[in-house]
Amino acid sequence: VQWPTALINIRHDRNWAKIDRFCKAVYNLKTHIDYTFPRYELIGDVAILRRGEPRPSDDALAKIIGGKKKNHGVRIVVQHDDEQEAQLSDQADRSRRQNFIQLCGPPRNPLMTTHIESGVAYIIDLNRVFFTPRLALERARLCRCVSRGDRVLVLFAGCGPESLAICARTEADSIISVDANPVAIQCLHRGQQALAKTKPQAALKLTIIQDDVLHFLSSCQDSFDRIIAPRPKHPSLDGDRCPSLDKNHDDTDAFGGPGGYRFLEAILPRLSKSGECHWYDFAADHELTQNCPRSCAFIQAACDRASVTARITYVGRAGPPVAKRQLRICIDFVLLSSSSGNNNISPEKDKDIT
């Protein structure tokens, strides 16, 4: 009995010795970790420091530029100029504009860069166009949803990451991209030219239109199998606020009516029978666990006013959180039928939500 007991005790002592050595190694490792290394988002060859990050030291900037594996070819490091952006917001400047302070690297004005994602090149003016690589997985999901022969409409296309990805990676028949920002349209044209060098047939499928989205939807007579549409909303409106649907309030909001109702109502007639809309919105994190009832009710109200029936097929988050406990979400709904009666969203919604 003593011999097995002694053998077990020896093994226990040996294991505890290993644990002690491991703890000492981890403790010593802490002295070599630079916890002040700045966090940043990489777009092309430009590293953009996260908001709230203090100005890094020269050593930290050198690590960003010349880090491991050449750090994906970073050449410029910039930081948001919060003061100037706040002044623009106070002036109600509705052109999408971001201002940066360049911390290191060769001077570049305008701040243009080329971002490669899954073999597709996006040309981006970071000062005037919104783009984030954090939506790469959502763009891949959209491409998987597109079927052969689909006619796709991309609203508020920006520099065209969704449009170019669908052109290059799917067998869609045609893609129409609409945006009112002339700088974004110029970036999209350059992205189409870059795509034509590697996939000329794919680039021919893309049609680029510079126009106000509501004006385009009212004048367009075509129907589409798939529409990608972020919800426009006036910056002054609270995310939890659901304004009145009174027509008298529509003219006071140049972002598609109160909360975007007029915009969504203009989309529904452009969907073909069994057409699908990918509707992007913002929601609190606790709403996602309940399948975003507020956003679903928003779609239901628009469908009721348009006398159409729709079925929601997907509710999920799109990318990482945009703020504390705030998520960008996507709701996919399919148009089922149109009638003159009072139609609600199909009762099959609950079982179709994933």
C-alpha positions in Angstrom: 0.0 0.0 0.0 2.9 2.4 0.8 4.5 1.9 -2.6 1.5 3.0 -4.8 0.9 5.9 -2.4 4.5 7.1 -2.7 4.3 6.7 -6.5 1.2 8.9 -6.7 2.6 11.5 -4.4 5.8 11.7 -6.6 3.6 12.3 -9.7 1.6 15.0 -7.9 4.7 16.8 -6.8 6.1 16.6 -10.4 2.9 18.1 -11.8 2.8 20.9 -9.2 6.4 21.7 -10.1 5.4 22.0 -13.8 2.5 24.3 -12.8 4.9 26.5 -10.8 7.3 26.8 -13.7 4.4 27.7 -16.0 3.2 30.4 -13.6 6.7 31.9 -13.3 7.0 31.9 -17.1 3.7 33.7 -17.6 4.6 36.2 -14.9 7.9 37.0 -16.6 6.2 37.3 -19.9 4.0 40.2 -18.7 7.1 42.4 -18.4 7.6 42.0 -22.2 4.1 42.7 -23.4 3.4 46.3 -24.5 -0.2 46.9 -23.3 -0.1 50.4 -24.7 0.2 49.2 -28.3 -2.5 51.2 -30.1 -5.5 49.4 -31.7 -6.2 50.3 -35.3 -8.3 49.3 -38.3 -6.4 48.5 -41.5 -7.8 49.8 -44.8 -5.5 49.2 -47.7 -2.1 50.6 -46.7 -3.7 53.1 -44.2 -3.9 52.2 -40.5 -6.7 54.2 -38.7 -6.4 54.3 -35.0 -9.6 53.5 -33.1 -11.5 56.4 -31.6 -10.5 57.2 -28.1 -7.0 55.9 -28.5 -4.4 58.4 -27.2 -1.7 59.6 -29.6 0.9 56.8 -29.7 4.5 57.2 -29.1 7.1 57.2 -31.9 8.1 53.7 -31.0 4.5 52.5 -31.2 4.2 54.2 -34.7 7.3 52.5 -35.8 5.9 49.1 -34.8 2.8 49.7 -36.8 4.7 50.7 -39.9 7.4 48.0 -39.6 5.7 45.3 -37.6 5.7 41.5 -38.2 5.3 40.3 -41.8 5.7 44.0 -42.9 2.3 44.5 -41.2 0.3 44.1 -44.5 2.2 46.9 -46.1 1.1 49.8 -43.9 2.5 53.1 -45.1 0.4 55.7 -43.4 -1.0 56.0 -39.8 -3.9 58.4 -39.2 -6.2 59.4 -36.3 -9.7 60.8 -36.3 -9.9 64.6 -35.9 -12.9 64.6 -33.6 -13.0 68.3 -33.1 -13.3 69.1 -36.8 -15.8 66.4 -37.4 -17.9 67.8 -34.6 -17.8 71.2 -36.2 -19.1 69.7 -39.5 -21.9 67.9 -37.7 -22.9 71.2 -36.0 -23.1 72.8 -39.5 -25.4 70.0 -40.7 -22.9 69.0 -43.4 -24.8 66.1 -45.0 -21.9 65.0 -47.2 -20.3 62.0 -45.7 -17.0 63.3 -44.5 -14.3 62.1 -42.1 -11.4 64.1 -41.1 -8.0 62.6 -40.1 -4.8 63.7 -38.6 -1.8 62.0 -40.3 0.7 60.8 -37.7 3.3 59.3 -39.9 4.0 58.3 -43.5 4.3 60.2 -46.8 1.8 63.0 -47.2 -1.3 62.0 -49.1 -4.2 64.3 -49.9 -6.9 63.2 -50.7 -6.5 60.1 -48.5 -7.0 57.5 -51.2 -6.1 53.8 -50.8 -6.8 50.5 -52.5 -8.2 47.7 -50.3 -8.1 44.1 -51.5 -10.8 41.8 -50.2 -11.2 38.2 -51.5 -9.4 39.2 -54.7 -11.6 42.3 -55.4 -10.0 45.7 -55.3 -12.0 48.6 -53.7 -10.8 52.2 -54.4 -11.6 54.3 -51.4 -11.4 58.0 -50.5 -11.3 57.7 -46.7 -12.2 61.4 -46.3 -15.4 61.3 -48.2 -16.5 57.6 -48.4 -17.5 55.2 -45.6 -15.9 51.8 -45.7 -15.0 49.2 -43.0 -13.4 45.8 -43.5 -15.4 44.5 -40.6 -18.3 43.9 -42.9 -16.3 41.4 -45.0 -18.2 38.4 -43.7 -21.6 40.1 -44.3 -20.5 40.9 -47.9 -19.6 37.2 -48.3 -23.1 36.2 -47.0 -24.7 38.5 -49.5 -22.8 36.9 -52.3 -24.0 33.4 -51.1 -27.6 34.7 -51.2 -27.4 35.8 -54.9 -28.7 33.3 -57.4 -27.8 32.8 -61.0 -29.6 35.4 -63.2 -30.6 37.7 -60.4 -31.1 41.4 -61.1 -29.6 43.2 -58.2 -30.1 46.8 -57.0 -27.7 48.3 -54.5 -28.9 51.5 -52.9 -26.5 53.9 -51.1 -23.7 51.9 -52.8 -20.9 54.2 -51.7 -17.6 53.1 -53.1 -19.2 49.8 -54.1 -17.9 47.0 -51.9 -21.2 45.1 -52.2 -21.6 45.8 -55.9 -18.1 44.8 -56.9 -18.2 41.7 -54.7 -21.4 40.5 -56.3 -20.1 41.3 -59.8 -16.9 39.3 -59.2 -18.1 36.4 -57.1 -21.6 35.6 -58.3 -23.5 34.8 -61.5 -26.0 37.7 -61.2 -27.3 38.9 -64.5 -27.0 42.6 -63.7 -26.2 45.0 -60.8 -27.3 48.6 -60.6 -25.6 50.8 -58.0 -27.1 54.1 -56.9 -25.5 56.8 -54.8 -25.7 60.6 -54.7 -22.1 61.2 -53.5 -20.0 62.2 -56.5 -16.8 61.1 -54.8 -18.2 57.7 -54.0 -19.4 57.3 -57.6 -15.9 58.2 -58.8 -14.3 55.6 -56.5 -16.9 53.0 -57.8 -16.0 53.8 -61.4 -12.3 53.3 -60.6 -13.1 50.0 -58.8 -15.0 48.9 -61.9 -12.0 49.7 -64.1 -9.8 47.7 -61.8 -12.2 44.7 -61.9 -12.3 44.9 -65.7 -8.5 44.2 -65.9 -9.0 40.8 -64.2 -12.7 39.9 -64.9 -13.9 42.0 -67.9 -17.2 40.1 -68.3 -18.0 40.6 -64.6 -17.3 44.3 -64.8 -19.8 44.7 -67.7 -22.6 43.6 -65.5 -22.3 46.7 -63.3 -24.3 49.9 -64.0 -23.4 53.0 -61.9 -26.0 55.8 -61.4 -25.4 59.0 -59.6 -28.7 60.1 -58.3 -30.8 60.7 -55.2 -32.1 57.3 -54.2 -35.7 58.4 -53.7 -35.7 60.1 -57.0 -34.3 57.0 -58.7 -36.9 54.7 -57.1 -39.7 57.0 -58.1 -38.6 57.3 -61.8 -37.4 53.7 -62.2 -39.8 51.3 -63.9 -37.7 48.1 -63.6 -38.2 45.3 -61.1 -35.4 43.6 -59.3 -34.9 40.1 -57.8 -32.7 41.4 -54.9 -32.4 44.9 -53.3 -29.7 45.8 -50.8 -30.8 48.8 -48.8 -29.5 50.3 -45.6 -32.1 52.2 -43.6 -31.6 56.0 -43.9 -32.3 57.9 -40.8 -31.9 61.5 -39.8 -28.9 61.8 -37.4 -31.1 63.7 -34.9 -33.6 60.8 -34.5 -33.1 58.5 -31.6 -32.7 54.8 -32.5 -35.6 53.8 -30.3 -37.9 56.5 -31.5 -40.6 55.6 -34.0 -41.9 58.9 -35.4 -45.4 59.4 -36.6 -46.3 58.3 -40.1 -48.2 61.5 -40.8 -47.5 62.7 -44.3 -47.0 66.2 -42.9 -43.8 65.2 -41.3 -42.2 63.6 -44.4 -41.1 66.9 -45.9 -39.2 67.8 -42.8 -36.8 64.8 -43.1 -34.6 64.6 -46.2 -33.4 61.1 -45.2 -36.4 59.2 -46.6 -39.2 60.4 -44.4 -39.5 59.8 -40.6 -37.0 57.0 -39.9 -36.9 56.0 -43.5 -40.6 54.9 -44.0 -40.9 56.7 -47.3 -37.7 55.1 -48.5 -38.9 51.5 -47.7 -42.3 52.2 -49.2 -40.5 53.2 -52.4 -38.5 50.0 -52.5 -41.5 47.6 -52.3 -42.9 48.4 -55.8 -39.4 47.7 -57.3 -39.2 44.2 -55.9 -40.3 41.5 -58.3 -42.6 38.6 -57.3 -40.7 36.5 -54.8 -38.0 39.2 -54.7 -35.8 39.6 -51.6 -34.7 42.7 -49.8 -31.7 42.9 -47.5 -32.7 45.7 -45.1 -29.9 47.0 -42.7 -30.8 48.7 -39.5 -29.4 49.4 -36.0 -30.6 47.7 -32.8 -29.6 47.2 -29.2 -27.9 44.0 -28.4 -30.8 42.7 -26.2 -33.1 43.1 -29.2 -31.2 40.6 -31.3 -32.0 37.8 -28.9 -35.7 38.6 -29.5 -35.3 38.7 -33.3 -35.4 42.6 -33.3 -39.1 43.1 -32.9 -38.9 46.9 -33.3 -37.2 46.6 -36.7 -39.6 43.9 -37.8 -42.5 46.0 -36.8 -41.0 48.8 -38.9 -41.1 46.6 -41.9 -44.5 45.3 -41.1 -45.9 48.9 -40.9 -44.4 49.8 -44.3 -45.9 46.6 -45.9 -49.3 47.3 -44.4 -49.3 50.8 -45.9 -48.3 49.4 -49.3 -50.8 46.5 -49.0 -48.3 43.8 -49.6 -47.4 40.5 -47.9 -43.9 39.7 -47.0 -42.1 36.9 -45.1 -39.0 37.5 -43.0 -36.4 34.9 -43.7 -33.4 36.1 -41.7 -32.5 38.3 -38.8 -28.9 38.6 -37.7 -26.1 40.9 -36.9 -23.9 42.4 -39.6 -20.4 42.9 -38.4 -19.1 43.8 -34.9 -20.8 46.3 -32.6 -20.9 49.9 -33.9 -21.0 51.3 -30.3 -21.5 50.1 -26.8 -24.4 47.6 -26.9 -25.4 48.8 -30.4 -25.4 46.4 -33.3 -25.8 46.8 -37.1 -28.3 44.2 -38.1 -29.7 42.8 -41.4 -33.3 41.7 -41.9 -34.0 39.7 -45.1 -37.6 39.6 -46.2 -39.2 38.1 -49.3 -42.1 39.7 -51.1 -45.0 37.1 -51.3 -47.9 38.9 -52.9 -49.8 42.1 -53.4 -53.4 42.7 -52.7 -55.9 45.5 -52.0 -56.7 44.3 -48.6 -55.0 44.8 -45.2 -52.1 42.4 -45.2 -49.6 41.8 -42.4 -46.3 40.1 -42.6 -46.8 36.4 -43.0 -47.4 34.5 -39.8 -44.7 32.1 -40.9 -42.3 34.9 -39.9 -41.5 33.4 -36.5 -40.5 30.0 -37.8 -38.5 31.5 -40.7 -36.4 33.8 -38.6 -32.9 32.3 -38.0 
